[in-house]
């Protein structure tokens, strides 16, 4: 049953239980236009590392007001998830891609069986969205990357310091049983398997998931669906070269790039997280691109800064 969001009466909000193949529980937050009927499209949305799903409700509500439904995935170990990373509880990209994301997709797909579904995400969420789309290209009709790029150390101005962090983070996670991200001020308390897979990409520039036989780099290279990449002018966590490195893995895909500044964000700083407080321009960008259907974009992208 749908209920109007108390903050946005024109938006219907549902919170649905989702169960992964290994029994892990979480909640899927689903928004849609409250007027009823089928939305124009559905977006399966993946949060940034360590960010609970509920923080993306303003984006989802903005999308709903523009006619798009959104299903916000909850990462294992975060928010409504019944798992917490620790020495006795560990997982990596394989569990996220094969189990949790598959369960969220199936639940979202079941809400609107005939409606086109895109997949997208913020930061690490965008990277995992790309991997999910590459593994299951028949499931999605487009990929959305917001403040998301490959973490490869060579794409950052102070790359050598970042490369050192990619060596130290897995060691700390192994020593503690998990990465104490909340104490470090980076992400959440993350499973050591996730940190190992993430740091490997940071060191090598290539995607792989421990325990998964699929060649993720080859899968990405075959991806042919339209891709929208949005970055923010002052996002030091995703410099232009980082987004370029990730988009370069899709040689067969029609790619649209857009750069947003403070004028687009109601005066909010155009950085990695502040856009979440004023997501209107991002929602308009996503729905405009989605309506175009072929990867074209309704307005000309701004030059990168």
Number of C-alpha atoms within 10 A of each C-alpha: 7 14 13 17 16 10 10 15 14 16 26 23 27 18 16 16 13 23 19 18 13 9 11 15 18 25 21 26 23 27 30 31 25 20 13 10 9 17 19 18 22 29 30 25 28 28 24 25 19 20 18 21 22 16 13 22 21 18 20 28 29 25 28 28 21 19 20 25 30 31 29 28 28 27 24 26 23 20 17 17 17 13 16 17 22 20 14 8 13 18 18 20 22 18 22 19 18 15 17 25 23 18 19 26 21 13 18 25 18 11 13 16 11 10 15 17 24 23 27 29 25 25 25 22 25 27 25 23 26 29 22 24 24 24 20 13 18 9 17 20 21 27 29 27 29 26 28 29 28 27 31 24 23 18 20 19 12 10 14 12 11 19 19 12 16 22 15 12 20 24 17 15 23 17 12 13 20 27 27 21 17 12 10 10 8 13 15 21 21 27 26 28 24 25 23 22 18 25 24 20 19 23 18 13 18 17 20 19 23 14 10 13 9 11 12 19 15 14 19 25 15 17 24 18 22 23 28 24 23 22 26 29 19 16 17 14 17 24 22 19 17 23 22 16 18 22 24 15 19 23 13 14 20 17 20 18 19 19 18 23 20 16 11 18 20 15 12 17 20 21 20 21 16 16 25 17 15 18 23 21 17 22 21 16 20 24 22 17 22 29 15 11 13 15 20 18 21 14 10 10 14 11 10 13 11
